[in-house]
Amino acid sequence: MLFSDIDLLTEQGVVRPHQWVGVRDGMIAYVGDAAPAPEEAAAFGEVYDGCGKLLMPALYNAHAHSPMTLLRGFAENLPLQRWLEEKCFPFEARMTAEDCYWGTVLACAEMARYGVVSFSDMYYASEERCRAVLEAGMKANMCEGLVAFEEKPYAEYPICAQMEALVRDWHGAGDGRIHIDYNIHSEYLSTEPVCRDILDIVRGTDLRLHIHLSETEKEVRECRERHGGLSPVAYFDRIGIFDVPVTAAHCVWVDEADLDILEARGVFVANNPASNMKLGSGFAPIPEMLRRGMNVCLGSDGMASNNNHNLFHDLYLQALIYKGANLDPTAVTPQQALTAATRTGALSQGRADCGVVAEGMRADLCVLDTTGPQWCPAPDPVYNIVYAGDGSDVVLTMCDGQVIYRDGTWPTIDLEQAKTECAARTARIIAEL
């Protein structure tokens, strides 16, 4: 495809008008302020009219639980522990692998609709989730959720063999679209021997870790009681968990000493502003993290604590809420929020050739329709993207050069079947409770 005469969001966070971008063999092969030579232009195939459109990197969701689309609207107005124990855990105990497959299909459709091409997913039935992602033409970093209470080695848990099979059969599948990550759900749902065993497996490989970290005040307080005053961050650091690449979701209740550790270890912090507010968990200190130059990315979390995969909503919150919470209108800039949702999100997944519109990068792109009233006037369109735009403005989403959403259609997903399946499965599970 050759995007012609289209406005382009650059890596520097500015919008450059009247650009030409050529995609071939899944890669961005041309970026310029004029059309390529006629013979080169012909090799790109379809010419996409960019009039009234803005081209930007697609979004990368750094923390999700995709099958939880089945729990959308089910667990509401509860604090986190009651939300988990009274609603989520009983529902999830009745979910089958096929339920997880269809929940992931619907999540893929929703994310593609709103410009997301890749997500870091923590759940169960990973084989079925991988299959759904590949069929949708998308990317994902998949990890099988680990809950470990028994004082025994990781090798004695069934998930150990399951993870070995996942890495063997799925890591790098789909021309690298699937990555398998290891998982430690949290300090409170794991044991130190298991954490050390997982660290030994991941260290020295190209694998990564995905964890929940310091999400609530209660979590931090109880961790300090269990581990001689150590916070979850300090506890994991003592074990050595941050010696390998880690994406840590939430990081709401962290102090200066915690931030020193996370900064020094290069941890990717997946902020989930909508979920953190909806569950009453609080506000991660994102402005201070950004001031320190830390790796801040953006996640939706699951649909039981957010209700939608429209990452543009989370992008808006990322740029806005810290201004009010910190009484500082400069706390987070739109450019910083966009970087979190694009380039840093891609890097958190180990995808160094993604997240930027530049020659030689993978063609993960989305196109926004900028003809709506909220886009006018636009003296600096970056502010319109973040504060006025929305995922509903997305008219095309492309993953590795393949169109996965365009003008109300999903070339790779039967949306109506996914909706029917998910509605029926949710009704079945609720009836069983």
KACORMO-V693540 format. One record per pair of residues at least 24 apart in sequence whose C-alpha atoms are under 6 Angstrom apart, sorted by the first residue. I is the first residue (numbers start at 0). J is the second residue. If there is no record, write none. Layout:
BEGIN
i:I j:J
i:I j:J
END
This chain:
BEGIN
i:0 j:43
i:0 j:44
i:0 j:45
i:0 j:46
i:1 j:43
i:1 j:46
i:1 j:47
i:2 j:47
i:3 j:47
i:3 j:48
i:3 j:49
i:4 j:49
i:5 j:49
i:5 j:52
i:5 j:53
i:6 j:53
i:7 j:53
i:7 j:54
i:7 j:55
i:8 j:55
i:10 j:355
i:12 j:334
i:25 j:362
i:25 j:399
i:25 j:400
i:26 j:360
i:26 j:361
i:26 j:362
i:27 j:358
i:27 j:359
i:27 j:360
i:27 j:361
i:27 j:362
i:28 j:358
i:29 j:358
i:51 j:369
i:51 j:370
i:52 j:367
i:52 j:368
i:52 j:369
i:53 j:366
i:53 j:367
i:54 j:365
i:54 j:366
i:55 j:364
i:55 j:365
i:56 j:354
i:56 j:355
i:56 j:356
i:56 j:364
i:57 j:114
i:57 j:115
i:57 j:363
i:57 j:364
i:57 j:365
i:58 j:114
i:58 j:115
i:58 j:340
i:58 j:341
i:59 j:115
i:59 j:117
i:59 j:118
i:59 j:340
i:59 j:341
i:59 j:344
i:59 j:345
i:60 j:118
i:60 j:298
i:61 j:118
i:61 j:119
i:61 j:269
i:61 j:297
i:61 j:298
i:61 j:344
i:62 j:119
i:62 j:298
i:62 j:300
i:63 j:119
i:63 j:120
i:63 j:299
i:63 j:300
i:63 j:301
i:64 j:120
i:64 j:121
i:64 j:122
i:64 j:301
i:65 j:103
i:65 j:106
i:66 j:99
i:66 j:102
i:66 j:103
i:67 j:301
i:67 j:302
i:68 j:102
i:68 j:302
i:69 j:102
i:69 j:425
i:70 j:303
i:71 j:302
i:71 j:303
i:71 j:306
i:74 j:303
i:78 j:278
i:79 j:278
i:96 j:124
i:100 j:127
i:100 j:128
i:103 j:128
i:104 j:131
i:105 j:417
i:110 j:308
i:111 j:404
i:112 j:404
i:113 j:309
i:113 j:390
i:113 j:393
i:114 j:365
i:114 j:396
i:116 j:398
i:135 j:411
i:135 j:412
i:138 j:176
i:138 j:177
i:139 j:177
i:140 j:177
i:140 j:178
i:140 j:179
i:141 j:179
i:141 j:180
i:142 j:179
i:142 j:180
i:142 j:181
i:142 j:182
i:145 j:183
i:145 j:184
i:146 j:188
i:146 j:189
i:147 j:188
i:147 j:189
i:148 j:189
i:152 j:193
i:153 j:193
i:180 j:206
i:180 j:207
i:180 j:208
i:181 j:208
i:182 j:208
i:182 j:209
i:182 j:210
i:183 j:210
i:184 j:210
i:184 j:211
i:185 j:210
i:185 j:211
i:202 j:243
i:207 j:244
i:207 j:245
i:208 j:245
i:209 j:245
i:209 j:246
i:210 j:247
i:211 j:247
i:211 j:248
i:212 j:247
i:212 j:248
i:212 j:250
i:213 j:250
i:213 j:251
i:213 j:252
i:214 j:249
i:214 j:250
i:214 j:251
i:215 j:280
i:232 j:257
i:250 j:283
i:251 j:282
i:251 j:283
i:262 j:293
i:267 j:294
i:267 j:295
i:267 j:347
i:268 j:295
i:269 j:296
i:269 j:297
i:269 j:298
i:270 j:297
i:270 j:298
i:271 j:298
i:271 j:299
i:273 j:305
i:274 j:304
i:274 j:305
i:286 j:330
i:286 j:331
i:295 j:339
i:296 j:339
i:296 j:340
i:296 j:343
i:296 j:344
i:297 j:339
i:297 j:340
i:309 j:390
i:311 j:389
i:311 j:390
i:315 j:385
i:315 j:386
i:361 j:399
i:362 j:399
i:362 j:400
i:363 j:397
i:363 j:398
i:363 j:399
i:364 j:396
i:364 j:397
i:365 j:395
i:365 j:396
i:366 j:393
i:366 j:394
i:366 j:395
i:367 j:392
i:367 j:393
i:367 j:394
i:368 j:392
END
